[in-house]
Amino acid sequence: MNLNPPAFNTFQNDGLNIAYFDEGDPAGAPVLLIHGFASSAIVNWVHTGWLKTLGEAGYRVIALDNRGHGASDKPHDPEFYHPETMAGDAVALLDHLGLPAAHVMGYSMGARIAAFLAIADGERVRSLVFGGLGIGMCDGVGDWDPIAEALLAPSLADVTHARGRMFRAFAEQTKSDRFALAACIATSRDLVRREDIARVEAPTLVAVGTKDDIAGSAEELAVLMPNATALDIPNRDHMLATGDRVFKAGALEFYAGLAD
């Protein structure tokens, strides 16, 4: 497995340049990774060890920078960030790579995007891993308006809201476009209807940290779906669960149990 930083390429969809990497075993089963809000393919999947873990397990590892994030284009219009629109970028990437289907793993906002992808284009999804988002994708994940306000504040010192400070600091750490993120958060939280997620038949793993106060119950989402199981990630909050070893081991076990 090549441990050097992955090489990025770009493709166009919806008038935007979307950056992605395509690593691991070219002959392996493809896993498409969709990162969370204010993150990137590098931060969410490389720095946390997921590229290494999946690559060494023999998978072809593909990840995109969502629009508004990383090296992809960053429009400031909220209309570009509805999750079904962002799911279209993931489908377009599969088309660009000539892949009829892939295993799809998303974290937080990426899990929501993966859900909209599975609902609209279920034939493109071999399996799903929802990380960092449980029933919150259907019921909402609390008041995020203070996060948008925090992103637009003159400086971190001006932010007093705890969760707002967390995301503002994360955005600064990742050198993100704060105005694009504020536009993204305005529309990317569209809820998944329970009746729609209940129709998704792809094998699914729902993994949430036991100290995550954002995601909502993994078990409650899993029981809605015909072929889903829940995984508790012990003693991890929303941020720390991302690269947790229990999460990785659970995902590898989940993939190993699928009929390929």
Salt bridges, closest charged atoms under 4 A:
ASP14 OD2 - ARG67 NH2 3.08
ASP22 OD2 - ARG60 NH2 2.66
GLU56 OE2 - LYS52 NZ 3.25
GLU79 OE1 - HIS82 NE2 3.26
ASP89 OD2 - ARG67 NE 2.71
ASP95 OD1 - ARG124 NH2 2.80
ASP139 OD2 - ARG194 NH2 2.91
ASP145 OD1 - ARG189 NH2 3.80
GLU172 OE2 - ARG168 NE 2.79
ASP177 OD2 - HIS76 NE2 2.96
ASP190 OD2 - HIS82 ND1 2.69
GLU195 OE2 - ARG193 NH1 3.59
ASP196 OD2 - ARG193 NE 2.97
ASP196 OD1 - ARG199 NH2 2.88
ASP212 OD2 - HIS238 ND1 2.74
ASP213 OD2 - ARG163 NH2 3.56
GLU220 OE2 - ARG194 NH2 3.32
ASP244 OD1 - ARG236 NE 2.72
ASP260 OD1 - ARG126 NH2 2.74
